[in-house]
Amino acid sequence: MTKDWRLERLEDEDALRGVSFVRKVYRAYRPGWEHDHCIACWQTLAEPSLGVEDAIHEGYATTDEYFRGADYEWVCPDRFRAFAGEMGWRDLTTQRSM
């Protein structure tokens, strides 16, 4: 069985190993920013009010610990579940909401 191409791409990105994420509703990174993409599968994430076709509106975002900062990278829920173990991703959602 061949390895999932999305995981192969991620494995080459050392900066994405061991990163902490929180699950949240998508909000644009800065004014004028229309959408983002899942770093694994390229699924579009956008704010619901923008009406971007085929976009999802919730995912896992990087935290302040990430070298580019909070909300800079996003992972869709399906890819987060599929690749968190291999990539060493940590879900801090419950810790942040306490």
C-alpha positions in Angstrom: 0.0 0.0 0.0 1.4 3.4 -0.9 1.7 6.2 1.6 -0.9 9.0 1.4 0.5 11.8 -0.7 -0.7 14.4 1.8 1.3 12.9 4.6 4.4 12.6 2.3 4.2 16.3 1.7 3.8 17.2 5.3 6.7 14.9 6.4 9.1 17.1 4.4 8.0 20.2 6.4 10.1 20.1 9.5 8.5 23.3 10.9 5.2 21.5 11.0 6.4 18.7 13.3 5.3 18.8 16.9 3.1 21.9 16.4 0.3 22.8 18.8 -3.2 23.5 17.4 -6.6 24.6 18.6 -9.9 23.8 17.0 -11.8 26.9 16.2 -14.1 28.7 13.8 -12.1 30.2 10.9 -11.3 33.9 11.0 -9.3 35.7 8.4 -5.6 36.1 9.4 -5.7 39.8 8.7 -8.0 42.4 6.9 -8.2 41.7 3.2 -7.4 38.0 3.7 -10.3 36.0 2.1 -9.4 32.4 3.0 -6.8 29.9 3.9 -6.1 26.3 2.9 -5.5 23.1 4.9 -1.8 22.6 4.9 -2.3 18.9 4.2 -5.1 18.6 1.6 -5.6 22.2 0.4 -9.3 22.2 1.5 -10.4 25.9 1.6 -11.3 27.5 4.9 -13.3 30.7 4.9 -15.5 32.8 7.1 -19.2 31.7 6.7 -20.2 35.3 5.8 -18.1 35.3 2.7 -20.0 32.5 1.0 -16.9 30.9 -0.5 -18.1 27.8 -2.4 -17.0 24.4 -1.0 -15.3 26.1 2.0 -15.4 24.7 5.5 -15.7 27.1 8.4 -13.9 25.4 11.2 -10.5 23.7 11.6 -7.3 23.5 13.6 -5.2 26.6 13.8 -1.6 27.1 15.0 -1.1 28.7 18.4 1.2 31.6 19.4 3.9 28.9 19.9 4.2 28.5 16.1 7.1 30.4 14.7 4.8 32.4 12.4 2.2 32.9 15.1 -1.4 32.0 16.0 -3.8 31.2 13.2 -1.2 31.3 10.5 -1.5 27.7 9.4 -4.8 25.7 9.3 -5.5 21.9 9.2 -9.0 20.6 8.3 -10.5 18.3 11.0 -10.2 15.2 8.8 -6.5 15.6 8.1 -5.8 16.6 11.7 -7.3 13.3 12.9 -5.5 11.4 10.2 -2.0 12.8 10.6 -1.7 14.1 14.2 0.1 11.0 15.4 2.6 10.9 12.6 3.3 14.6 12.7 3.3 14.9 16.5 0.6 17.5 16.5 -0.9 18.5 19.8 -4.6 19.5 20.3 -4.7 22.2 22.9 -8.4 23.0 22.4 -9.5 21.9 25.8 -6.6 23.5 27.6 -7.2 26.9 25.9 -10.9 26.9 26.7 -10.4 26.4 30.5 
